[in-house]
Amino acid sequence: MTNLSPTLDIVYRVSLHSIWFMKKILVIEDERMMLKILEFRLKKEGYEVLIAADGKTGLSMIASELPDLILTDIMMPYVSGLEIINHVRNVLQKNTPIIILSAVGLEKTVVEAFSLGADDFISKPFSPEELSIRVRKYLRR
């Protein structure tokens, strides 16, 4: 309990609750403009957003930051999105939701992403509203 008035005390506790339970999303994307757009949109919706401009950086952040959800591109420098999925599912053995965002809509690539353990696949360009709905869906689990 704080020394604040009862109303302010409730607001204070609700604010702390929001901070403690803010969902953490890691966005791994090599297109700088797309990375900034995703970061802005997700922060605006109240998420803590971590960004990585390549797969190698993304892999190290997954291990150190333990995100609640991962959004990743497929074609990236150093480590691909498919390698990220494989690492999360088979090396780290985590069930963290993974949503693939990619302009590579080849059926073979999509099937491989799902077989490795991706939870969802969104083709670029995509609707920001669609992305928001899918992110909320996986974070409610």
For each residue, the residues with C-beta under 8 A, 3 or more apart:
1: 9
2: 8 9 12
3:
4: 8 9 12
5: 8 9
6: 9 10
7: 10 11
8: 2 4 5 11 12
9: 1 2 4 5 6 12 13
10: 6 7 13 14
11: 7 8 14 15
12: 2 4 8 9 15 16
13: 9 10 16 17
14: 10 11 17 18
15: 11 12 18 19
16: 12 13 19 20
17: 13 14 20 21
18: 14 15 21 22 46
19: 15 16 22
20: 16 17
21: 17 18
22: 18 19 46 47 48
23: 47 48 68 69 139
24: 47 48 49 50 65 66 67 68 69
25: 42 47 48 49 50 67 68 69 70 71 135
26: 50 51 52 58 61 62 65 67 69 70 71
27: 35 38 39 42 49 50 51 52 71 72
28: 51 52 54 55 57 58 61 70 71 72 73 76 81 84
29: 34 35 38 51 52 53 71 72 73 76 101
30: 35 53 54 73 75 76 77
31: 34 35 73
32: 35 36 53
33: 36 37
34: 29 31 37 38 73 101 124
35: 27 29 30 31 32 38 39 51 53
36: 32 33 39 40
37: 33 34 40 41
38: 27 29 34 35 41 42 49 51 71 101 131
39: 27 35 36 42 43 49 51
40: 36 37 43 44
41: 37 38 44 45 128 131 132
42: 25 27 38 39 45 47 49 135
43: 39 40 46 47 49
44: 40 41
45: 41 42 132 135
46: 18 22 43
47: 22 23 24 25 42 43 135
48: 22 23 24 25
49: 24 25 27 38 39 42 43
50: 24 25 26 27 61 65 67
51: 26 27 28 29 35 38 39
52: 26 27 28 29 55 57 58 61
53: 29 30 32 35 57
54: 28 30 57 58 76 77 78 79
55: 28 52 58 59 72 76 77 78 79 80 81 83 84
56: 59 60 77 78 79
57: 28 52 53 54 60 61
58: 26 28 52 54 55 61 62 70 72 76 79 84
59: 55 56 62 63 79 84 87
60: 56 57 63 64
61: 26 28 50 52 57 58 64 65 67
62: 26 58 59 65 66 67 70 84 87 88 92 94 96
63: 59 60 66 92
64: 60 61
65: 24 26 50 61 62
66: 24 62 63
67: 24 25 26 50 61 62 70 96
68: 23 24 25 96 97 139
69: 23 24 25 26 96 97 98 99 135 138 139
70: 25 26 28 58 62 67 84 88 96 97 98 99
71: 25 26 27 28 29 38 99 101 135
72: 27 28 29 55 58 76 81 84 85 98 99 100 101
73: 28 29 30 31 34 76 81 100 101 102
74: 80 81 82 100 102 104 109 113
75: 30 80 81 102 104
76: 28 29 30 54 55 58 72 73 79 80 81
77: 30 54 55 56
78: 54 55 56
79: 54 55 56 58 59 76 83 84 87
80: 55 74 75 76 83 84
81: 28 55 72 73 74 75 76 84 85 100 102 113
82: 74 85 86 109 112 113 116
83: 55 79 80 86 87
84: 28 55 58 59 62 70 72 79 80 81 87 88 98
85: 72 81 82 88 89 98 100 113 116 117 118
86: 82 83 89 90 91 116 117
87: 59 62 79 83 84 90 91 92
88: 62 70 84 85 91 92 94 96 98 117
89: 85 86 92 93 94 116 117
90: 86 87 93
91: 86 87 88
92: 62 63 87 88 89
93: 89 90
94: 62 88 89
95:
96: 62 67 68 69 70 88
97: 68 69 70 119 120 138 139 141
98: 69 70 72 84 85 88 117 118 119 120
99: 69 70 71 72 118 119 120 121 122 134 135 138
100: 72 73 74 81 85 113 118 120 121 122
101: 29 34 38 71 72 73 122 124 126 131
102: 73 74 75 81 105 109 121 122 123 124
103: 123 124
104: 74 75 109
105: 102 109 110 123
106: 109 110
107: 110 111
108: 111 112
109: 74 82 102 104 105 106 112 113
110: 105 106 107 113 114 121
111: 107 108 114 115
112: 82 108 109 115 116
113: 74 81 82 85 100 109 110 116 118 121
114: 110 111 117 118 121
115: 111 112
116: 82 85 86 89 112 113
117: 85 86 88 89 98 114
118: 85 98 99 100 113 114 121
119: 97 98 99 138
120: 97 98 99 100 134 138
121: 99 100 102 110 113 114 118
122: 99 100 101 102 126 130 131 134
123: 102 103 105 126
124: 34 101 102 103
125:
126: 101 122 123 130 131
127: 130 131
128: 41 131 132
129: 132 133
130: 122 126 127 133 134
131: 38 41 101 122 126 127 128 134 135
132: 41 45 128 129 135 136
133: 129 130 136 137
134: 99 120 122 130 131 137 138
135: 25 42 45 47 69 71 99 131 132 138 139
136: 132 133 139 140
137: 133 134 140
138: 69 97 99 119 120 134 135 141
139: 23 68 69 97 135 136
140: 136 137
141: 97 138
